[in-house]
Amino acid sequence: MRLETTQFAVQHLRNLLERLTVPGRKALATPPRQVQGATDIMVVVGLKEASLHKIQDFVQDEGGEILVLDSTALSTFYPIARANPDHVIIDLEAAGGITSAYPALRAFRDRHPDIPVILLSDEFSTDDFGTDRLALCDVSLRIPFSFASFGFALREAEVNNTVWQQRQIELSQIKCHKT
């Protein structure tokens, strides 16, 4: 289902949350869960139709839920965080490119380090499942992508997110020792 406005998305989110019993967010630096190719709740921000349909097919076949928000959701985070998602997927071009999206992505990562983030872009030269872009995301996929690379991205985002959380804990400990 495609949600065209943030206001409609917020109402859909309220309805979704009424139907689901969502456990509390996982604590920082928890080990990755066993992801069997899909996610329980996924927030998708500003995705193009072709990629959205592919993600919907993948996630809904596994019984997951998807909340689709337009790119303005990056500026407020409220609908994203309120959904308590297992993953957030962001189309960089829909968000105005990396230069425009950078401040919002960094702020989101700082506020919600325990939510795995997957960036999508047709500007990426290749998929990146490593930790080079951890300040912005856990995994990045080049558009178009395959079901296999998307499934691997979901699993690897969990693993990389644990690394990101550990780095944040270490950084906070260093800051505490300096004061």
Backbone as a ProteinNet text record, in pm:
[ID]
protein_1_A
[PRIMARY]
MRLETTQFAVQHLRNLLERLTVPGRKALATPPRQVQGATDIMVVVGLKEASLHKIQDFVQDEGGEILVLDSTALSTFYPIARANPDHVIIDLEAAGGITSAYPALRAFRDRHPDIPVILLSDEFSTDDFGTDRLALCDVSLRIPFSFASFGFALREAEVNNTVWQQRQIELSQIKCHKT
[TERTIARY]
84.3	0	88.6	60.5	141.2	74.5	148.2	95.6	150.3	63.2	106.5	143.2	88.2	118.3	158	237.2	281.6	163	64.3	-52.5	-125.5	-146.1	-211.6	-125.3	7.9	99.5	91.5	77.8	68.5	-58.6	-169.8	-294.1	-279.9	-216.9	-193.6	-107.1	-7.5	79.7	0.8	-88.4	-171	-254.1	-314.9	-394.6	-307.7	-189.8	-97.7	-57	-22.6	21.9	-89.7	-214	-326.3	-341.3	-306.3	-322	-206	-90.6	29	68.5	119.9	184.2	332.1	392	531.4	614.5	710	796.6	879.8	932.1	1013.8	1138.9	1194.6	1317.3	1424.4	1508.2	1618	1719.3	1787.4	1887.6	2010.4	2091.9	2214.7	2305.5	2375.4	2476.4	2421	2301.3	2246.9	2295.2	2306	2348.4	2240.4	2277.1	2177.4	2079.5	1954.3	1852.2	1872.1	1813.3	1816.7	1709.4	1750	1656.5	1644.4	1526.4	1503.3	1459.5	1524	1495.7	1393.5	1321.6	1222.9	1229.7	1148.2	1146.5	1003.1	984.4	849.1	787.3	856.6	808.3	921.5	895.2	995.4	938.6	1015.4	977.1	1057.2	988.2	1049.5	1025.5	1134.1	1123.8	1155.8	1057.4	1075.9	1122.6	1067	1116.3	1043.5	1117.1	1059.4	971	872.7	772.6	832.3	927	981	1048.1	1129	1196.1	1096.2	996.3	895.5	820.1	780	707.5	793.2	922	1011.1	1021.4	1035.6	1045.1	912.5	800.6	670.3	653.5	687.2	674.4	759.6	881.5	974.5	923.9	889.6	853	715.2	618.5	483.4	471.1	554.3	554.6	597.6	677.1	724.7	638.3	526.4	436	474	563.9	606.1	511.4	531.2	453	545.3	494.1	570.7	492.2	561.5	505	583.5	516.1	581.2	556.7	664.4	656.4	724.8	681.1	752.5	881.5	964.9	1098.7	1097.8	985.9	980.9	986.7	961.5	967.8	1108.5	1209.9	1347	1370.8	1296.5	1321.4	1262.1	1160.5	1098	1126.8	1145.8	1172.7	1055.6	959.8	854.4	781.6	733.8	663.1	753.7	880.6	973.3	994.8	1032.3	1061.1	935.8	820.3	695.4	657	699.1	667.1	747.6	853.2	938.4	984.1	1044.7	1074.9	1194.4	1197.5	1312.7	1420.6	1380.9	1473	1409.9	1496.2	1453.2	1528.3	1453.7	1512	1487.3	1593.6	1584.2	1640.4	1562.2	1607.4	1677.5	1808.2	1885.6	1840	1807.9	1765.1	1633.6	1541.3	1413.1	1433.8	1541	1572.7	1656.6	1676.7	1750.5	1898.9	1941.8	2083.8	2157.2	2280.2	2357	2382.7	2407.5	2435.9	2316.7	2198.2	2077.2	2039.3	2058.5	2013.6	2112	2237.4	2340.5	2303.9	2263.7	2232.8	2120.5	2017.8	1905.1	1947.6	2027.6	2075	2162.7	2254	2340.2	2257.2	2160.9	2075.8	1995.6	1942.4	1866.8	1956.2	2076.5	2169	2206.7	2223	2257	2141.3	2020.2	1902.9	1857.4	1877.5	1826.3	1934.8	2042.1	2151.5	2115	2004	1964.9	1873.8	1842.3	1757.5	1845.9	1853.6	1933.7	1879.5	1971.8	1936.7	2000.5	1918.5	1966.3	1941.3	2047.4	2034.8	2029.1	1942.6	1931.4	1965.1	2038.8	2069.9	2111.2	2070.7	2121.1	2255.8	2301.8	2432.1	2545.6	2514.7	2619.1	2678.8	2810.7	2874	2849.5	2828.8	2805.2	2737.1	2687.9	2633.8	2748.6	2721.7	2823.2	2765.1	2813.5	2767.9	2868.1	2970.6	3073.6	3035.4	3135.6	3111.3	3165.7	3198.2	3255.7	3160.4	3031.8	2934.4	2853.2	2907.3	2830.3	2778.6	2844.5	2795.4	2660.1	2627.9	2501.6	2407.8	2463.3	2378.4	2454.5	2382.5	2443.7	2478.3	2402.4	2422.8	2373.8	2436.9	2385.8	2372.4	2261.1	2230.9	2218.3	2273.7	2257.6	2122.2	2049.1	1923	1956.8	1906.6	1815.6	1890.7	1817.4	1876.5	1794.2	1854.1	1786.1	1727	1637.2	1582.8	1696.8	1793.2	1903.8	1985.2	2017.7	2096.6	2014.6	1883.5	1799.8	1792	1773.6	1770.2	1901.7	2012.5	2143	2160.7	2111.9	2122.7	2049	1931.2	1856.2	1936.5	1996.2	2075.1	2203.1	2271.1	2398.3	2377.3	2264.5	2234.7	2226.2	2169.3	2162.9	2303.1	2388.7	2525.7	2602	2596.3	2668	2613	2482.4	2423.7	2479.3	2507.4	2569.7	2708.1	2783.1	2914.1	2896.6	2798	2770.4	2736	2651.3	2613.4	2735.5	2820.5	2940.3	3031.8	3046	3128.4	3071	2938.6	2875.7	2898.6	2893.2	2919.3	3063.8	3157.7	3299.1	3324.4	3260.9	3276	3222.1	3107.9	3050.7	3138.5	3202.8	3293.4	3416.3	3466.5	3581.6	3543.8	3426.8	3380.1	3364	3313.2	3294.9	3429.4	3530.1	3661.3	3731.8	3700.2	3762.1	3706.3	3581.8	3521.1	3547.8
-116.5	0	122.4	219.2	340.5	453	515.6	626.9	755.4	844.7	961.2	1079.5	1090.9	1205.8	1160.7	1244.3	1211.6	1205	1293.9	1292.1	1158.8	1111.2	983.2	871.5	884.6	784.4	776.8	891	891.9	819.9	842.4	773.3	623.6	585.4	444.3	383.9	459.2	412.8	390.1	480.7	462.9	335.2	313.8	192.9	67.5	73.6	-39.5	-69.7	32.5	12.4	-40.1	-5.5	-59.3	-209.6	-257.2	-398.7	-483.9	-423.1	-500	-480.6	-583.6	-571.9	-568.5	-451.5	-433.4	-431.8	-522.3	-518.7	-391.1	-352.9	-232.5	-242.9	-129.5	-126.5	-206.4	-268.4	-343	-245.6	-288.8	-204.8	-192	-93.9	-76.7	-198.1	-225.6	-331.4	-469.6	-493.9	-628.5	-709.1	-839.9	-919.8	-917.4	-934.3	-932	-1047.3	-1018.3	-1122.9	-1212.1	-1326.9	-1415.2	-1367.7	-1304.7	-1255.2	-1362	-1406.5	-1512.5	-1454.8	-1347.9	-1293.1	-1182.3	-1163.1	-1056.4	-988.1	-889.6	-810	-797.8	-770.8	-755.1	-623.7	-513.5	-381.7	-309	-259	-187.5	-52.4	54.4	186.4	215.5	255.5	287.9	436.1	510.3	654.7	689.5	750	807.1	712.9	594.9	495.5	503.2	476.9	471.7	348	354.1	248.3	109.3	97.9	-34.9	-98.5	-21.6	-74.7	-102.8	-16.5	-36.1	-166.3	-194	-318.1	-440.3	-432.5	-544.8	-568	-461	-472.7	-523	-469.9	-515.8	-665.1	-710.7	-853	-935.8	-893.1	-966.5	-971.7	-857.8	-849.4	-908.6	-877.9	-926.5	-1076.3	-1133	-1278.4	-1347.9	-1277.4	-1331.6	-1287.2	-1220	-1177.5	-1046.8	-970.3	-842.7	-729.4	-617.8	-496	-387.4	-305.6	-195.1	-66.1	36.5	170.4	256.6	314.2	395.4	542.5	618.4	761.3	838.4	962.9	1043.7	1095.8	1158.3	1195.5	1302.5	1372.6	1472.6	1408.2	1279.6	1209.5	1212.2	1227.9	1234.5	1357.7	1463.7	1587.4	1585.4	1503.7	1503.7	1377.9	1266.2	1135.9	1081	1163.8	1115.3	994.3	1001.4	882.2	760.4	781.5	669.6	603.3	681.3	625.3	568.4	630.7	585	445.8	413.4	281.8	170.8	207.9	108.8	2.6	48.6	-45.1	-133.8	-246.1	-334.8	-286.7	-217.7	-159.7	-32.3	61.4	179.9	177.3	194.1	194	331.5	395.5	532.1	539.5	596.7	622.4	759	759.6	883.6	987.3	944.5	1041.1	1106.9	1030.6	1087.6	1185.9	1164.8	1253.8	1373.2	1388.7	1504.2	1480.4	1355	1324.2	1327	1281.2	1267.2	1401.9	1506	1637.4	1688.9	1675.8	1721.8	1630.9	1500.7	1404.8	1387.2	1426.4	1400	1447.9	1574.1	1617.5	1535.5	1504	1426.8	1283.4	1223.7	1087.3	1080.6	1176.5	1178.5	1198.3	1288.1	1312.4	1187.2	1120	997.2	890.7	874.1	773.5	805.1	933.5	972.2	947	975.3	958	813.1	736.3	599.1	503.1	488.9	402.7	255.3	217.4	75.9	35.3	126.9	94	79.6	-38.8	-57.6	24.6	90.5	176.8	120.8	110.8	68.1	183.1	229.7	334.4	271.5	327.1	282.8	399.7	372.4	477.6	415.3	478.4	433.2	499.3	586.7	650.7	566.9	470.5	384.4	300.8	283.8	202.1	53.6	16.4	-122.9	-129.6	-247.2	-267.6	-260.8	-208.9	-203.8	-266.1	-384.6	-455.6	-441.2	-360.1	-339.8	-230.1	-181.2	-82.5	55.2	78.5	206.4	324.6	300.9	410.1	410.7	355.2	340.7	472.5	581.4	709.4	745.8	689.3	719.7	601.4	480.5	363.3	236.9	128.5	-0.7	-76.5	-54.2	-120.2	-24.3	-28.9	48.9	-41.9	-24.8	-105.9	-17.4	-64	3.5	-36.8	59.7	34.5	12.6	-88.6	-192.3	-298.7	-368.8	-472.9	-599.4	-711	-840.3	-879	-977.1	-1031.2	-1084.1	-1150.6	-1208.2	-1100.4	-991.8	-885.9	-813.1	-800.7	-736	-821.9	-951.6	-1041.3	-1039.8	-1040.3	-1033.6	-898.9	-791.4	-657.6	-651	-713.4	-713.5	-780.7	-893.9	-966.3	-890.4	-839.9	-771.5	-636.8	-572.1	-446.3	-469.4	-582.4	-616.9	-633.4	-704.6	-728.4	-596	-516.9	-389.4	-291.4	-298.8	-209.4	-238.4	-363.4	-398.4	-334.8	-333.7	-267.7	-118	-56.4	86.4	117.6	36.2	58.3	48.3	-49.5	-66.9	54.4	105.7	225.5	344.7	356	466.9	454	333.1	309.7	346.1	302	332.8	482.5	549.7	694.2	766.4	722.7	786.4	762.7	646.5	619	707.4	731	820.2	962.2	1007	1141.3	1153.9	1049.6	1052.5	1061.6	993.6	993.6	1127.9	1200.2	1330.6	1437.6	1420.6	1523	1501.1
0	0	0	-82.2	-97.1	-20.5	68.6	146.3	85.7	44.3	-29.8	58.5	176.7	260.6	399	463.9	598	693.1	678.3	766.8	755.3	633.5	614.2	672.6	655.6	708.8	860.4	925.2	1070.9	1114.9	1045.1	1079.5	1056	945.1	918	1028.9	1071.4	1179	1307.1	1340.6	1460.4	1449.2	1333.4	1312.6	1323.2	1263.4	1268.6	1412.1	1487.1	1624.3	1713.8	1683	1759.7	1737	1616.2	1583.3	1630.8	1649.4	1683.1	1828.1	1887.4	2017.4	1989.6	2001.9	1966.5	2094.1	2106.3	2224.6	2225	2341.2	2352.9	2267.8	2235.3	2155.3	2225.6	2149.5	2208.4	2268.5	2371.3	2437.3	2348.8	2376.6	2300.1	2313.4	2206.1	2200	2229.2	2182.3	2194.3	2075	2089.4	1974.4	1866.9	1741.2	1634.9	1648.7	1614	1615.2	1494	1498.6	1383	1285.7	1178.3	1078.3	971.1	947.1	849.6	715.4	671.4	539.9	541.5	649.2	653.1	788.2	802.5	923.6	971.5	1096.7	1149.1	1103.4	1130.3	1090	1020.5	902.9	825.9	784.8	806.8	760.2	634.9	529.1	401.7	376.4	351.1	332	187.3	119.1	-12.5	-120.6	-129.7	-224.7	-358	-465.9	-599.6	-612	-700.4	-714.1	-737	-829	-861.5	-740.2	-669	-550.2	-439.4	-425.7	-322.4	-343.6	-467.1	-495.2	-463.9	-495.3	-467.4	-316.3	-239.7	-94	-36.6	-85.9	-37.7	-60.6	-180.6	-210.2	-114.7	-92.7	-6.9	137.3	192.8	334.7	361.1	278.5	303.6	282.6	195	180.1	308.6	390.1	516.8	634.9	607.1	714.1	780.7	721.1	778.6	745.3	810.8	788.2	735	644.6	588.8	609.3	654.7	663.5	566.2	468.1	366.4	398.3	409.1	437.3	326.2	303.5	204.8	268.3	187.2	233.3	341.6	361.5	468.1	606	615.2	744.2	801.9	716.7	765.3	852.2	826.4	900.3	1040.5	1066.1	1198.4	1278.6	1215.1	1277	1357.2	1396.2	1484.7	1427.1	1303.4	1251.6	1241.7	1212.8	1200.4	1336.1	1434.3	1567	1631.6	1608.9	1668.4	1619.1	1497.1	1440.4	1505.7	1579	1643.9	1542.2	1430.2	1321.8	1351	1281.5	1285.8	1189.8	1083.7	986.2	930.1	890.3	816	683.4	575.3	441.6	381.4	333.6	284	142.8	52.8	-83.8	-82.6	-107.7	-101.1	-203.3	-324.6	-425.9	-386.7	-331.6	-286.9	-171.8	-96.1	16.1	-28.4	-158.4	-209.4	-230.3	-224	-241.6	-108.5	-112.3	11.2	78.3	-0.1	58.4	137.2	82.2	151.5	267.9	250.7	351.8	467.3	447.6	547.9	689	708.8	846.8	911.7	835.2	890.2	921.6	834.4	858.5	983.6	999.1	1118.2	1244.3	1238.8	1355.8	1389.7	1288.7	1313.4	1375.8	1323.2	1377.1	1521.5	1552.8	1689.9	1785.9	1742.8	1829.6	1840.7	1734.9	1729.3	1681	1758.2	1711.7	1704.8	1766.3	1769.5	1654.7	1564	1449.2	1325.6	1268.7	1147.6	1030.6	959.8	847.5	720.9	615.6	484	387.6	322	220.8	82.8	-2.1	-140.6	-231.8	-339.4	-435.7	-567.6	-676.7	-806.1	-836.3	-745.8	-759.6	-699.9	-613.8	-557.9	-669.8	-667.4	-770.2	-745.9	-620.1	-584.6	-448.6	-411.9	-277.6	-178	-57.6	46.7	172.7	206.4	325.3	439.5	419.7	520.9	619.1	690.5	795.1	759.5	633.6	591.9	606.4	597.5	601.5	730.6	836.9	961.3	1017.9	992	1043.7	984.1	866.9	799.4	791.1	777.4	758.1	794.4	803.4	833	706.1	600	471.4	363.8	247	133.9	12	-57.9	-176.2	-299.3	-407.1	-535.1	-593.3	-644.5	-714.1	-861.6	-926.6	-880.3	-800.2	-716	-633	-647.3	-610.9	-621.1	-486.2	-487.3	-361.7	-274.3	-337.1	-260.7	-190.8	-262	-198.5	-92.8	-112.4	-11.7	114.5	98.8	214.4	290.4	216.2	280.9	351.2	288.8	349	482.3	491.6	617.8	728.8	696.7	797.2	833	732.6	756.4	826.1	802.3	871.8	1022	1062.2	1205.2	1263.4	1192.5	1239.5	1247.5	1140.8	1137.9	1240.8	1266.7	1366	1505	1533.5	1661.4	1672.2	1563.1	1560	1585.2	1519.5	1537.4	1683.5	1742.5	1882.1	1973.6	1948.8	2031.6	2018.5	1897.7	1878.3	1954.4	1956	2028.2	2179	2228.8	2371.7	2404.4	2322.7	2345.5	2339	2244.3	2231.7	2354.8	2404.6	2523.3	2646.4	2654.3	2765.8	2759.4	2639.8	2622.6	2664.2	2622.4	2658.4	2809.2	2873.5	3020.1	3091.4	3041.3	3105	3088.3	2981.3	2956.7	3048.8	3094.6	3180.1	3325.3
[MASK]
+++++++++++++++++++++++++++++++++++++++++++++++++++++++++++++++++++++++++++++++++++++++++++++++++++++++++++++++++++++++++++++++++++++++++++++++++++++++++++++++++++++++++++++++++++

